Amino acid sequence: MTRASWTFERTPEMGGPTGTAYTNTLLATGMEPNEVLAREAIQNSCDAAESDKKVRVVFRRVTLAGEHKKKYLKLCGLDKELKGRRKALKLPVSNCIDRISDPLAPLHLLFVDDYGTWGLHGNPVSSRSHLFRLLLSLGDDSKATDSLGSGGSYGYGKSVYSANSGVHTIFAYSSFDPKLSGTTPKQSARLMGCGYFNQHDHSGEEFSGRSWYGVSRNSGKSVSPLTDKDAHAAALQLGFHVRGPQERGTSILILDCDTTTDELRAAVEKWWWPRLIDEELGLDIEIFEDGKRLPPPRPRKRADLKPFIECFELAVGRSVPIGEHQKAGAPNKLNDTELGTYGFVVLGNEASKIDSLQDAVGRVALIRAPRMVIEYFDSGGSLSAACVGTFVASSEADPALKRSEPAAHNLWDAKSSRLGEMSPENRELVQAVLQRIKAGIRRFAAESAPPIPDRHDRLSFLERLLGGAFDSPTTKPGGKGGSPADPIAIHFTQEPTLMPENGLIAVSGKFRIQRVDDKNSVKHVRVRLALLVQEDEGLSKKDPIEVKLRLVSNTLDASANADGSWVLSLAVSNKAEFEFSSAAYNPDWTTHVQVMVEEGQ
């Protein structure tokens, strides 16, 4: 096996970037470190996706303590190399090197593995190779021009890995198609370690702060990665999952990483939900803690994200507005250029009870081709109605919007100096997008009627419940100049309640219907209840979940039909009590209870 070691770069005669240039780039972004990590790591993987494959990213967190920790750091060579330079390197306080002798202080390793990607192919010494771009270069923005719809464009995304390491050290292990290795003989796997520290003096020499783990060449002036069998052997020792010939992609190991799996899951949900729910592009995320598989991200389960997801589905045409509380459309073109599409929704009354939604009011999720949320854009000022939105950029607008983003890709900036590299109309385009988004949501808020009450939607002889229970106030006939009130009211005496059932869930509840008009006639009505599944395009009426509906009242003239509905006679002030329970169904499904009362038999 080829022997690998750490080599610290001596400061070049003509200067060059120091190690801290790699770790400081994405600091002070206004986002939590775990959010920056989730955003950039997944973006790097998505940008490296093979054209016909869905990207899968696996986060694995491993914790070592006591002698296991000591042996691991010795295996990495860090106990010797970093300890001797500790004072000069100015590492973060309380890092694993300082705590190496403390048996109670754990060492956290975070592995980020991607599959369905190209891997770090190409000649390692070529500035065009994937390995060179990821580990050796800084500020390479070739993706801004040679990758249509890519997420990154600065070449700083790799700094997110070292910035999340307590010792600013990472290892990269990759498997790729040998036809793309760019070397003779051909290679199919590589492993290399990188440390990014501050510029310092050591043993009378000046060092740039950059260091590499690999095979030293040219008297320490260059370092080559371990390859093929040597790469796989080192990967196994370091705790990587060793890749087979067809398991192409890249794995990153972040040493001494305090980011938790819960933080990662929440960050992935917050910023990558558009791609997670996008069937065309898609993204699979798996999370492990010390070998145990944990629940994956589930953005549809988060109350603070549901309104933005609803807006996204309106914007991309998966659903259509069903009332004044929803709107979909496209801003006016700019010089015949399509800008994108939007979806806006007014938040219901229930939103006022959810703290996390209060900060979302007036914000619009900005999305480009990679399907990551760039920013939850604040439309500014107070709105006449509490609403949110989502804007999806067009393919025509994507290049200019990408060039307008800073290194953290967290906003669209019409003043960005990089737009000066493009024709003048591109700066105007970015400005127009932001102005029209802001004007659009404010106009929507002003034009929207007050939110439709969450708990009832009244129709003559037809009352339905969508998404939960509602209380129907007693109605009275309209007065002079008014309109007749609906003759029947529905009131839920027990709101729909979810119950676990052998790993599945079921719903049950009770409701009452009542005559509230002042006519003496007897009305014959039919009462039905359906439990419908929410799908991307709306409620599915093809396969409703089986529900049993039972009449509790025993004083009425009533009979049950074969389809589960009831026919009964209601005189003035009559009340009919019903209870219902459903068959068990998948807990991941979103369901809607729908009650219908129709005149006649």
C-alpha positions in Angstrom: 0.0 0.0 0.0 1.3 3.4 -0.9 2.2 5.5 2.1 0.3 8.7 2.6 1.2 11.6 4.9 0.3 15.3 5.5 2.2 17.9 3.6 2.0 21.6 4.5 2.4 24.1 1.6 5.2 26.5 2.0 4.2 30.0 1.1 4.7 30.4 -2.7 7.2 33.1 -3.8 4.4 34.9 -5.7 1.9 34.4 -2.9 -1.5 32.8 -3.2 -4.6 32.1 -1.1 -4.1 31.1 2.5 -5.9 28.3 4.1 -8.3 30.7 5.9 -9.5 31.9 2.5 -11.2 28.5 2.1 -12.9 28.5 5.5 -14.0 32.2 5.8 -15.8 32.6 2.5 -19.2 31.4 3.7 -19.0 32.6 7.3 -21.3 35.5 8.4 -24.0 34.7 5.9 -26.9 35.3 8.3 -27.7 31.6 8.3 -27.0 28.9 10.8 -23.8 26.8 10.0 -25.9 23.7 9.6 -28.2 25.5 7.1 -25.2 26.6 5.0 -23.8 23.1 5.1 -27.1 21.5 4.0 -27.5 24.1 1.2 -24.0 23.9 -0.2 -23.3 20.2 0.2 -26.5 19.1 -1.6 -25.9 21.8 -4.2 -22.4 20.5 -4.9 -23.9 17.0 -5.4 -26.8 18.2 -7.6 -24.4 20.2 -9.8 -22.4 17.0 -10.3 -25.4 14.8 -11.1 -25.2 12.5 -14.1 -27.8 13.6 -16.6 -30.0 10.5 -16.4 -29.8 9.7 -12.7 -31.5 10.9 -9.6 -29.2 12.2 -6.9 -29.1 10.5 -3.6 -27.3 12.2 -0.6 -26.5 10.3 2.6 -25.6 12.1 5.8 -23.9 9.7 8.3 -22.9 10.9 11.8 -20.5 8.8 13.8 -19.3 9.5 17.4 -16.1 8.2 18.8 -14.8 8.6 22.4 -12.0 7.4 24.6 -9.3 5.2 23.1 -11.3 4.9 19.8 -11.0 8.6 19.4 -7.3 8.6 20.1 -6.6 5.8 17.7 -8.7 7.5 15.0 -6.8 10.8 15.2 -3.5 8.9 15.2 -4.7 7.0 12.1 -5.5 10.4 10.4 -2.0 11.7 11.3 -3.6 14.7 13.0 -2.3 14.0 16.5 1.2 14.6 15.4 0.9 17.2 12.6 -1.6 19.5 14.2 -0.3 19.3 17.8 3.1 20.5 16.8 1.6 23.6 15.1 -1.3 24.1 17.5 -0.4 27.6 18.6 0.4 28.8 15.1 -2.7 27.4 13.5 -5.2 29.3 15.7 -7.8 26.6 15.6 -11.3 27.2 17.1 -11.6 26.9 20.8 -12.2 23.4 22.3 -11.4 21.4 19.2 -10.7 17.6 19.1 -6.9 18.1 19.2 -7.1 20.1 22.4 -9.4 17.4 23.9 -7.6 14.4 22.6 -6.7 13.2 26.1 -10.1 13.8 27.6 -11.9 10.4 27.5 -15.3 12.1 28.0 -15.0 14.5 25.1 -16.5 12.9 21.9 -15.2 13.2 18.4 -18.0 13.7 15.9 -17.5 12.6 12.3 -19.9 13.6 9.6 -19.9 11.8 6.3 -21.7 13.2 3.3 -22.0 10.6 0.5 -23.6 11.3 -2.9 -24.7 8.8 -5.5 -25.8 9.2 -9.1 -23.1 11.8 -9.6 -19.9 12.0 -11.8 -17.3 11.7 -9.0 -14.0 13.4 -8.9 -12.8 12.4 -12.3 -10.3 14.1 -14.7 -6.6 14.6 -14.4 -5.9 15.7 -10.8 -3.3 18.3 -11.9 -5.7 19.9 -14.5 -7.6 22.9 -13.3 -10.6 21.5 -15.2 -10.8 18.3 -13.3 -13.5 17.8 -10.6 -10.9 17.0 -7.9 -8.9 20.1 -8.7 -12.1 22.3 -8.6 -13.3 20.8 -5.3 -10.2 20.6 -3.3 -7.4 22.8 -4.8 -9.0 25.8 -6.5 -10.7 28.8 -5.0 -13.2 31.1 -6.7 -13.4 29.0 -9.9 -16.8 30.2 -11.3 -16.7 28.1 -14.4 -20.1 26.6 -13.5 -21.6 30.0 -14.0 -21.2 29.7 -17.7 -20.7 26.0 -18.6 -23.5 24.4 -16.6 -27.0 25.4 -17.6 -29.2 25.6 -14.5 -26.5 24.8 -12.0 -26.6 26.0 -8.5 -23.1 27.1 -7.8 -21.2 29.7 -9.7 -18.4 31.0 -7.4 -16.3 27.9 -6.7 -16.6 28.6 -2.9 -19.0 25.8 -2.1 -16.3 23.5 -0.9 -15.4 25.9 1.9 -18.6 24.9 3.7 -17.0 21.5 4.6 -13.9 22.8 6.2 -15.8 25.7 7.9 -17.9 23.1 9.7 -14.8 21.2 11.0 -13.4 22.1 14.4 -9.9 21.4 12.9 -10.7 22.7 9.4 -9.9 19.3 8.0 -11.8 17.1 5.5 -11.2 14.0 3.5 -12.6 13.4 0.0 -13.1 9.9 -1.4 -14.6 9.2 -4.9 -15.3 6.6 -7.4 -15.8 7.4 -11.1 -15.8 6.0 -14.7 -12.2 5.1 -15.5 -12.8 6.4 -19.0 -13.0 9.9 -17.5 -9.9 9.6 -15.3 -7.7 11.7 -17.6 -4.7 9.7 -16.6 -2.5 6.8 -18.0 -3.0 4.2 -16.7 -6.7 4.8 -16.1 -7.9 5.3 -12.5 -11.4 4.7 -11.0 -11.1 5.9 -7.4 -9.3 8.6 -5.4 -8.9 9.7 -1.8 -7.3 12.9 -0.6 -7.3 14.9 2.7 -7.2 18.7 3.0 -6.6 21.1 5.9 -7.2 24.8 5.6 -5.5 26.8 8.3 -4.1 30.3 8.7 -0.8 31.4 7.3 1.9 30.7 9.9 5.6 30.1 10.7 7.0 26.8 11.7 10.6 25.7 12.3 11.8 28.8 10.7 9.7 28.5 7.5 6.6 30.3 6.3 3.5 28.2 5.3 0.4 29.2 3.5 -1.9 27.3 5.8 -3.0 24.8 3.2 -2.1 21.1 3.7 -2.9 17.9 1.9 -3.0 14.2 2.9 -1.8 12.1 0.1 1.5 11.1 -1.7 4.1 13.8 -1.5 5.9 14.7 -4.8 8.7 17.1 -5.9 10.1 17.5 -2.4 6.8 18.5 -0.9 5.9 20.9 -3.6 2.9 18.9 -4.7 0.7 16.1 -3.4 -1.2 13.4 -5.4 -4.3 11.6 -4.1 -4.3 7.9 -3.2 -5.8 6.0 -6.1 -7.7 2.7 -6.7 -6.9 0.0 -4.2 -4.9 2.4 -2.0 -7.9 4.8 -2.0 -10.3 2.1 -1.1 -8.1 0.7 1.7 -7.6 4.2 3.2 -11.3 4.8 2.9 -12.1 1.7 4.8 -9.7 2.7 7.6 -11.2 6.2 7.9 -14.8 4.9 8.2 -16.1 5.5 4.7 -18.5 3.1 3.0 -16.2 1.5 0.4 -17.7 2.0 -3.0 -18.1 -0.7 -5.6 -17.4 -0.2 -9.3 -20.9 1.1 -10.1 -21.3 3.2 -6.9 -20.0 6.3 -8.5 -20.0 9.6 -6.7 -18.1 11.4 -3.9 -18.0 11.1 -0.2 -16.8 13.9 2.1 -15.7 13.3 5.7 -15.8 16.4 8.0 -13.7 15.9 11.1 -14.8 17.2 14.4 -18.3 18.4 13.2 -20.8 19.4 15.9 -23.8 19.7 13.5 -26.5 17.3 14.6 -28.7 15.1 12.4 -31.8 16.9 13.7 -30.3 20.2 12.6 -29.4 18.8 9.2 -32.8 17.3 8.6 -34.5 20.6 9.5 -32.1 22.5 7.2 -32.7 20.2 4.3 -36.5 20.5 4.7 -36.3 24.3 4.9 -34.1 24.9 1.8 -34.5 21.8 -0.4 -38.2 21.1 -0.2 -38.8 22.1 -3.8 -36.4 19.4 -5.1 -37.6 16.9 -2.6 -41.1 17.1 -3.9 -40.2 17.5 -7.6 -40.8 14.3 -9.4 -38.9 15.4 -12.5 -35.6 16.2 -10.8 -36.0 14.5 -7.5 -33.7 14.2 -4.5 -33.3 11.3 -2.1 -31.9 12.1 1.4 -30.9 9.5 3.9 -29.7 10.2 7.5 -27.9 7.9 9.9 -26.6 8.3 13.4 -24.0 5.7 14.5 -25.3 3.2 12.0 -29.0 3.7 12.9 -31.2 4.9 10.1 -33.3 8.0 11.1 -36.5 9.4 9.6 -35.8 11.3 6.3 -36.8 14.9 5.7 -40.6 15.4 5.4 -41.3 19.0 4.4 -45.0 18.4 3.8 -45.3 17.7 7.6 -44.0 21.1 8.6 -46.7 23.7 9.2 -44.3 26.5 8.4 -43.5 25.1 4.9 -47.0 23.9 3.8 -48.1 27.3 2.5 -45.0 27.7 0.4 -45.4 24.2 -1.0 -49.0 25.1 -1.8 -47.8 28.2 -3.6 -45.1 26.2 -5.5 -47.6 23.7 -6.8 -49.7 26.7 -8.0 -46.7 28.3 -9.6 -45.6 25.2 -11.6 -49.2 24.3 -12.6 -49.7 21.2 -10.5 -52.8 22.7 -9.0 -55.1 25.6 -9.9 -56.6 28.3 -7.7 -59.9 27.3 -6.2 -60.9 30.6 -4.7 -60.0 34.2 -4.0 -57.5 33.0 -1.3 -55.2 31.6 -4.0 -53.6 33.1 -7.1 -51.2 31.8 -9.8 -49.7 33.5 -12.8 -46.6 35.1 -14.3 -45.2 38.6 -14.1 -45.2 40.6 -17.3 -42.4 39.9 -19.7 -39.4 42.2 -19.8 -38.4 42.8 -23.4 -40.1 39.6 -24.5 -38.2 37.6 -21.8 -40.3 35.3 -19.6 -39.4 36.0 -15.9 -41.0 33.1 -14.3 -44.2 32.0 -12.5 -45.7 32.6 -9.1 -48.2 31.3 -6.6 -49.7 33.3 -3.8 -52.0 32.2 -0.9 -53.8 33.9 1.9 -53.1 32.1 5.2 -56.1 30.7 7.0 -57.2 31.6 10.5 -55.4 28.6 11.9 -52.1 30.1 10.8 -52.4 32.7 13.5 -51.9 29.9 16.1 -48.6 28.7 14.5 -45.6 30.8 15.7 -43.3 29.7 12.9 -45.8 31.1 10.3 -45.8 34.6 11.8 -42.3 35.3 10.5 -43.3 33.9 7.1 -46.1 36.5 6.4 -45.2 38.6 3.4 -42.4 36.4 2.3 -41.9 34.8 -1.1 -39.7 31.7 -1.6 -37.3 32.4 -4.5 -36.4 29.3 -6.6 -34.2 28.7 -9.6 -33.6 25.6 -11.8 -31.7 23.5 -9.1 -34.9 23.7 -7.0 -33.2 25.0 -3.8 -34.9 28.0 -2.1 -32.5 30.9 -2.6 -34.2 33.1 -0.1 -37.5 33.7 1.7 -37.7 37.2 0.2 -39.3 39.8 2.4 -41.8 41.9 0.4 -41.5 44.7 3.0 -44.0 46.6 5.1 -47.3 45.3 6.4 -49.9 43.7 4.1 -53.6 44.0 4.2 -53.9 40.2 4.4 -51.6 37.6 5.8 -50.2 35.8 2.7 -47.1 34.1 1.4 -45.8 33.2 -2.1 -43.4 31.2 -4.2 -41.6 32.4 -7.3 -40.0 30.0 -9.8 -37.6 31.6 -12.2 -37.8 30.8 -15.9 -35.0 29.2 -17.8 -34.5 32.5 -19.7 -34.1 34.4 -16.4 -32.0 31.8 -14.6 -28.5 32.8 -15.9 -28.8 36.4 -14.9 -30.3 35.5 -11.5 -27.5 33.0 -10.9 -24.8 35.6 -11.7 -26.5 38.1 -9.3 -26.1 35.8 -6.3 -23.3 36.3 -3.7 -21.1 33.4 -2.7 -23.7 32.0 -0.3 -26.4 32.0 -3.1 -28.8 33.4 -0.6 -30.3 36.4 -2.5 -30.7 38.0 -5.9 -28.9 41.3 -6.1 -29.4 43.6 -9.0 -26.4 45.6 -7.9 -24.0 42.6 -8.1 -20.7 43.6 -9.8 -20.7 40.2 -11.6 -23.7 41.3 -13.7 -21.3 43.7 -15.3 -19.9 40.8 -17.2 -23.2 40.3 -18.9 -25.2 42.6 -21.2 -26.9 45.6 -19.4 -30.4 44.2 -19.8 -29.5 41.4 -17.3 -29.2 43.8 -14.5 -32.6 45.3 -15.5 -34.0 41.8 -15.5 -33.0 41.0 -11.9 -34.4 44.3 -10.8 -37.6 43.7 -12.6 -38.0 40.2 -11.1 -37.7 41.6 -7.5 -39.9 44.6 -8.1 -42.7 42.6 -9.7 -42.6 39.9 -7.0 -43.0 42.6 -4.4 -45.7 44.4 -6.2 -47.5 41.2 -7.1 -47.9 39.9 -3.6 -48.8 43.3 -2.2 -51.5 43.7 -4.9 -52.8 40.2 -4.2 -53.0 41.0 -0.4 -54.9 44.2 -1.1 -57.4 42.5 -3.5 -58.0 39.4 -1.5 -61.1 39.1 0.5 -60.7 38.1 4.2 -59.6 34.5 4.5 -62.3 31.9 4.0 -63.1 30.6 7.5 -61.2 27.3 8.0 -64.2 25.5 9.6 -67.0 25.9 7.1 -68.0 26.5 3.5 -71.7 26.8 3.2 -73.7 25.9 0.1 -77.4 25.6 -0.3 -78.3 22.0 0.6 -74.6 21.2 0.3 -72.2 21.6 3.2 -68.7 20.2 3.2 -65.8 19.9 5.5 -62.3 20.2 3.9 -59.2 19.5 5.9 -60.7 19.4 9.4 -63.8 20.2 11.5 -65.8 23.4 11.5 -68.5 24.9 13.6 -71.6 26.3 11.7 -73.4 29.0 13.6 -77.1 28.8 13.8 -78.5 30.7 10.8 -81.6 32.8 10.6 -83.7 33.8 7.6 -82.5 36.9 6.0 -84.2 40.2 6.8 -85.6 42.8 4.5 -83.2 43.4 1.7 -81.2 40.3 2.7 -80.9 36.8 1.2 -82.4 33.6 2.6 -80.2 31.7 4.9 -79.2 28.0 4.3 -81.9 25.8 5.8 -79.5 23.2 7.2 -76.5 23.7 9.4 -73.7 21.2 10.2 -71.8 21.2 13.5 -69.0 18.9 14.5 -69.5 17.8 18.1 -66.2 15.9 18.0 -63.7 17.1 15.5 -61.9 14.6 13.3 -59.3 12.9 15.4 -56.3 10.8 14.2 -55.6 7.5 16.0 -52.6 5.1 15.6 -53.5 1.6 14.5 -50.7 -1.0 14.0 -48.3 1.5 12.3 -51.1 3.1 10.4 -53.6 5.8 11.3 -57.4 6.1 11.2 -59.7 9.1 11.7 -63.0 9.3 13.7 -65.4 12.0 14.8 -69.0 13.1 15.3 -71.2 15.7 13.7 -74.8 17.0 13.9 -77.1 18.3 11.1 -80.0 20.6 12.0 -82.9 22.4 10.3 -82.6 26.1 11.0 -85.2 27.6 8.7 -88.7 28.5 9.8 -90.7 26.4 7.3 -93.1 23.8 8.6 -92.5 21.3 5.8 -90.6 18.1 6.3 -87.4 17.9 4.2 -86.0 14.6 2.9 -82.2 14.8 2.8 -79.3 12.5 2.0 -76.2 12.6 4.2 -72.9 11.3 2.8 -69.3 11.5 4.2 -66.1 10.9 2.2 -62.4 10.7 3.3 -60.3 11.9 0.4 -56.5 11.8 -0.1 -54.7 15.0 -1.0 -52.5 14.5 -4.1 -50.3 16.9 -6.0 -53.1 17.9 -8.3 -55.7 18.2 -5.6 -58.2 15.9 -3.9 -58.4 12.5 -5.4 -62.0 11.2 -5.7 -61.0 8.0 -7.4 -60.0 5.9 -4.4 -61.6 7.4 -1.2 -60.7 5.7 2.1 -63.5 3.5 3.4 -65.5 5.2 6.1 -68.3 3.9 8.3 -71.1 6.4 9.0 -73.6 5.6 11.8 -76.7 7.5 12.8 -76.7 8.0 16.6 -80.2 9.5 16.8 -82.9 6.9 17.1 -86.0 9.1 17.0 -85.9 10.0 13.3 -87.4 8.4 10.2 -84.1 7.3 8.6 -82.6 4.5 6.6 -79.1 3.5 5.5 -78.2 3.0 1.8 -75.9 0.4 0.4 -73.3 3.0 -0.4 -73.0 4.0 3.3 -75.1 7.2 3.0 -78.2 7.9 5.1 -81.7 9.2 4.0 -83.8 10.9 6.6 -86.7 13.2 7.2 -86.0 16.5 9.0 -88.8 18.7 10.4 -88.1 22.2 11.8 -85.5 22.1 14.6 -84.9 18.4 14.1 -81.3 17.3 14.8 -79.6 14.2 13.5 -76.4 13.0 15.3 -73.8 11.0 13.3 -70.5 9.4 14.2 -67.9 8.0 11.8 -64.7 6.1 11.7 -62.3 5.2 8.8 -60.3 2.3 7.8 -56.6 2.4 8.6 -54.3 4.2 6.1 -50.8 5.3 5.5 -49.7 8.0 8.0 -47.8 9.9 5.3 -51.1 10.7 3.5 -52.8 14.0 3.9 -56.6 13.5 4.1 -59.7 15.6 4.0 -63.0 14.9 5.6 -65.9 15.9 3.4 -69.5 16.0 4.6 -72.3 16.5 2.1 -76.0 17.0 2.8 -78.3 17.0 -0.3 -82.0 17.4 -0.8 -83.9 14.4 -1.9 -83.4 10.7 -1.7 
